[in-house]
Amino acid sequence: MRKLYIGNKNYSSWSMRPWVLMKQAGIDFEEVMVRFDEFTEGSTFKNTMGAVSPTALVPLLVDGDIKVWDTLSIVEYLAERLPEKKLWPEDVKQRAHARSICAEMHGGFRALRGACAMNVEADLAVQGAIIWRDNAGVRADVERIVAMWSELLAANAGSHPDGMLFGRFTAADAYYAPVVMRFAGYALPVPEPISAYMQRVQALPGVKAWIDAALLEHDFVVMDEPYRVAR
Ligand SMILES: N[C@@H](CCC(=O)N[C@@H](CS)C(=O)NCC(=O)O)C(=O)O
């Protein structure tokens, strides 16, 4: 059985991507949750992940004697091993587009990622309003993501009842699911078709299962929540 090492569902945006992808695509796996801590040398998280992964980061996929670390590699590995799951769009042009926006997410949007850490449970609308007012980098990242999603949603509208970026659910939606959580949690201003897409993503069974489990967690990791003193 494949094993997926993840961090706290409330905080770990990188873990959310392969977890949601596998759940939503019906790929069986065993989850190993390694709770976040201060990530200092010798911390429980670092010792646990350091024993199984060369980077000591989550997510990590273990499939027999094969280890795959780094989110994009996990997605590509699963797509290669399980072609019947059609994790990428079938059309070559759309597939190239989907890969490009996932890579864009993987290496970019640093202002958004830095200022708006994922926190599934918290209502961060006040913090979001301040960030929106003061952080031009966040506004630029959101503008680019809104343009990206708007173009795809308009081009693929009506092609599949899922109403996802490429019509049916693909790895691209899993890749942007943590962005949906950030836009929602920080109440960042987005046009109506984008909030409708965000609702659809949050209603996907794989995403809903992640959110429900995140809400049941009780950890409060200070480093991840510099804006409040308790959960
Ligand atoms: N590029 C990596 C990033 C993974 C990553 O940064 N994971 C975070 C959790 S969301 C982590 O493990 N942090 C622990 C640390 O910084 O020591 C990937 O895509 O998997």
The ligand as an SDF file (V2000), in Angstrom:
LIG
                    3D

 20 19  0  0  0  0  0  0  0  0999 V2000
    8.9930   21.9310   -2.5260 N   0  0  0  0  0  0  0  0  0  0  0  0
    8.5020   21.0830   -1.4550 C   0  0  0  0  0  0  0  0  0  0  0  0
    8.0770   21.9370   -0.2870 C   0  0  0  0  0  0  0  0  0  0  0  0
    7.6670   21.1060    0.8870 C   0  0  0  0  0  0  0  0  0  0  0  0
    7.5430   21.9200    2.1750 C   0  0  0  0  0  0  0  0  0  0  0  0
    8.0810   23.0340    2.2800 O   0  0  0  0  0  0  0  0  0  0  0  0
    6.8380   21.3300    3.1690 N   0  0  0  0  0  0  0  0  0  0  0  0
    6.6890   21.9690    4.4620 C   0  0  0  0  0  0  0  0  0  0  0  0
    5.2910   21.7430    5.0170 C   0  0  0  0  0  0  0  0  0  0  0  0
    4.0000   22.4580    4.0440 S   0  0  0  0  0  0  0  0  0  0  0  0
    7.6280   21.3070    5.4530 C   0  0  0  0  0  0  0  0  0  0  0  0
    7.8010   20.1100    5.4220 O   0  0  0  0  0  0  0  0  0  0  0  0
    8.2390   22.1080    6.3370 N   0  0  0  0  0  0  0  0  0  0  0  0
    9.1460   21.6080    7.3330 C   0  0  0  0  0  0  0  0  0  0  0  0
   10.3980   22.4390    7.4360 C   0  0  0  0  0  0  0  0  0  0  0  0
   10.4200   23.5510    6.8900 O   0  0  0  0  0  0  0  0  0  0  0  0
   11.3350   21.9870    8.0770 O   0  0  0  0  0  0  0  0  0  0  0  0
    7.3420   20.2490   -2.0010 C   0  0  0  0  0  0  0  0  0  0  0  0
    6.7570   20.6730   -3.0050 O   0  0  0  0  0  0  0  0  0  0  0  0
    7.0260   19.1770   -1.4870 O   0  0  0  0  0  0  0  0  0  0  0  0
  1  2  1  0
  2  3  1  0
  2 18  1  0
  3  4  1  0
  4  5  1  0
  5  6  2  0
  5  7  1  0
  7  8  1  0
  8  9  1  0
  8 11  1  0
  9 10  1  0
 11 12  2  0
 11 13  1  0
 13 14  1  0
 14 15  1  0
 15 16  2  0
 15 17  1  0
 18 19  2  0
 18 20  1  0
M  END
$$$$
